Amino acid sequence: MSVRWNRSEGPRAPLLDVMAASPRLRVLHASGEYDLVTPAGPPAYQIEQLEPDLKKRFTVRVYEGGHSFYLDRASRLRFMQDGAELIEAATRATRAPAGVP
């Protein structure tokens, strides 16, 4: 972990700087419901406070389980599906229109 990491800033920096430079970037925020290390609530709240155009670029998902929610098979499969959907949506948005090389 970087000593420069300021937890109070949440997604406001430096992620928002990257998102400003990459307007098509989307973010999947994944948390375990019972995660005591990195709880889902604070980041989800901070994302809700963002301006609408930026907020719509975030997907927040909470899965059954704790910090390693992906150890649960059902949670892992849902996480994989959510990740696949995010990637599919991103690639669909970047594809050239029909007839354009």
Stockholm file with secondary structure:
# STOCKHOLM 1.0

chainA/1-101         MSVRWNRSEGPRAPLLDVMAASPRLRVLHASGEYDLVTPAGPPAYQIEQLEPDLKKRFTVRVYEGGHSFYLDRASRLRFMQDGAELIEAATRATRAPAGVP
#=GR chainA/1-101 SS CCTTCCGGGGGGTTHHHHHHHCTTCCEEEEEETTCSSSCSHHHHHHHHTSCHHHHTTEEEEEESSSTTGGGSHHHHHHHHHHHHHHHHHHHHHHSCCTTCC
#=GC SS_cons         CCTTCCGGGGGGTTHHHHHHHCTTCCEEEEEETTCSSSCSHHHHHHHHTSCHHHHTTEEEEEESSSTTGGGSHHHHHHHHHHHHHHHHHHHHHHSCCTTCC
//
